Amino acid sequence: MKESVENPLQLKSVNHISLICSSLEKSMNFYQNLLGFFPIRRPGSFKFDGAWLFGYGIGIHLLQAENPEKVVKKSEINPKDNHISFQCESMGAVEKKLKEMEIDYVRAKVEEGGIQVDQLFFHDPDAFMIEICNCDSLPVIPLTAVAAVTSSSCSLVNLTNTIIPNTHQLAQ
């Protein structure tokens, strides 16, 4: 295998993310009914409970926690926490669905050069952060291209991230 400077490991795409869950049933329901993933065959050689789901070109592997009561759940929705982000067609439709399902969320906006990106952040049943956004309106500009244009490359990627107070807080 010839090593490439731009892609030393010859990566092609994200394959899956694995999440430890306290309730396999609740997590499967969430990822199927809210996010639209569908269950796929999981190798029978595994000696632990879990499920594989697939959608949008990536897999989500749910792993049943051995001690569900010890799964740490965060209560605060913090957009700067670890998360996975999904691009959507309609932010309004996403927000409507989250309200219907009584899922707490936080809105945020990113603005750069007259372009505005809307974001919604919420937790899965085990408090893993999910982001839904319309991020495809923000161009992907490699820093090497920016460096050729300016000597201060960081100034062009200094995005303004504004967190908008949660307009949908429900008691859990």
C-alpha positions in Angstrom: 0.0 0.0 0.0 1.5 3.3 -1.1 1.2 5.9 1.7 -0.3 9.3 0.7 0.7 12.5 2.5 -2.9 13.8 2.3 -4.4 10.5 3.5 -1.7 8.4 5.2 -4.1 5.7 6.3 -6.0 5.6 3.0 -9.3 6.3 4.8 -12.5 6.3 2.7 -15.4 7.3 5.1 -16.9 7.0 8.5 -18.1 3.4 9.0 -19.9 3.5 12.4 -20.0 4.9 15.8 -20.4 2.7 18.9 -22.5 3.8 21.9 -22.9 2.1 25.2 -26.5 2.2 26.3 -28.3 1.5 29.5 -31.4 0.2 27.6 -30.9 -1.4 24.2 -34.7 -1.2 23.6 -34.9 2.6 24.4 -31.9 3.4 22.3 -33.1 1.3 19.3 -36.5 3.1 19.5 -34.8 6.5 19.6 -32.4 5.9 16.7 -35.1 4.2 14.5 -38.2 6.3 15.2 -36.6 9.7 15.6 -33.4 9.6 13.5 -34.6 7.1 10.8 -31.9 4.4 11.2 -32.9 0.8 10.5 -31.6 -2.4 12.1 -29.2 -4.5 10.2 -27.7 -8.0 10.8 -25.1 -8.2 13.5 -22.6 -11.0 13.6 -23.7 -13.9 15.8 -20.2 -14.4 17.2 -20.6 -11.5 19.7 -21.0 -12.7 23.3 -22.7 -9.5 24.5 -26.1 -7.8 23.8 -26.2 -5.1 21.2 -27.7 -4.0 17.9 -26.5 -2.6 14.7 -28.4 0.1 12.9 -27.6 1.8 9.6 -28.7 5.0 7.8 -27.3 7.9 5.8 -24.1 5.9 4.9 -23.0 5.2 8.5 -23.7 2.6 11.1 -24.6 3.0 14.8 -23.6 0.1 17.0 -25.5 0.0 20.2 -23.8 -1.9 23.0 -25.8 -2.9 26.0 -24.0 -1.8 29.2 -23.0 -4.6 31.5 -24.0 -2.3 34.5 -26.8 -0.1 33.1 -27.1 1.7 36.5 -23.5 2.9 36.1 -24.0 4.6 32.7 -23.2 8.3 33.4 -25.9 10.6 32.0 -25.3 14.3 31.6 -28.3 16.5 32.1 -27.1 19.8 30.6 -27.2 20.1 26.8 -23.9 21.6 25.9 -23.1 22.2 22.2 -19.4 22.1 23.0 -19.7 18.5 24.3 -18.9 15.4 22.2 -21.6 14.8 19.6 -22.5 13.5 16.2 -24.0 15.8 13.7 -26.5 15.1 11.0 -27.4 17.3 8.1 -31.1 17.8 7.5 -33.5 19.1 4.8 -35.7 21.2 7.1 -34.7 22.6 10.5 -38.4 23.5 11.0 -39.5 19.9 10.6 -36.8 18.7 13.0 -37.8 21.3 15.7 -41.5 20.4 15.2 -40.7 16.6 15.7 -38.6 17.3 18.8 -41.5 19.3 20.3 -44.0 16.6 19.5 -41.8 14.0 21.1 -41.2 16.3 24.1 -37.4 16.1 23.7 -35.5 19.0 25.2 -33.1 20.8 22.9 -30.9 23.8 22.6 -30.6 26.0 19.5 -27.4 27.5 18.2 -26.3 29.5 15.2 -23.0 29.9 13.4 -22.4 32.9 11.2 -19.5 33.5 8.8 -19.3 35.8 5.9 -23.0 36.4 5.6 -23.8 32.6 5.8 -25.9 31.4 8.7 -26.0 27.8 9.9 -28.7 26.7 12.3 -28.2 23.9 14.8 -30.3 21.9 17.2 -28.7 19.9 20.0 -30.3 17.2 22.1 -29.5 14.0 23.9 -30.2 10.3 23.1 -31.7 8.2 26.0 -28.2 7.9 27.5 -27.4 11.6 27.1 -25.1 11.2 24.1 -25.3 14.5 22.2 -27.0 14.7 18.8 -26.7 17.8 16.5 -29.0 18.4 13.6 -28.0 21.3 11.3 -28.1 22.9 7.9 -24.3 22.9 7.8 -24.1 22.3 4.0 -24.5 26.0 3.4 -21.1 26.7 5.0 -18.3 26.0 2.5 -15.6 23.5 3.4 -12.3 25.4 2.8 -9.1 23.5 3.5 -6.6 25.6 5.6 -4.0 25.0 2.9 -6.1 26.9 0.5 -6.7 29.7 3.0 -2.9 29.9 3.7 -2.3 30.6 0.1 -4.6 33.6 0.2 -3.6 35.0 3.6 -0.7 34.8 6.0 -3.1 34.8 8.9 -5.0 31.6 8.0 -6.9 31.4 11.4 -8.6 34.7 10.8 -10.7 33.3 8.0 -12.0 30.4 10.0 -12.8 32.3 13.2 -16.5 31.4 13.2 -19.0 33.1 15.5 -21.0 30.5 17.4 -24.0 31.9 19.2 -26.0 29.8 21.6 -29.7 30.7 21.6 -31.5 30.1 24.9 -33.6 26.9 24.8 -37.1 27.7 23.9 -38.3 24.2 24.6 -37.5 23.0 28.1 -39.9 20.4 29.5 -39.6 18.8 32.9 -38.5 15.3 32.6 
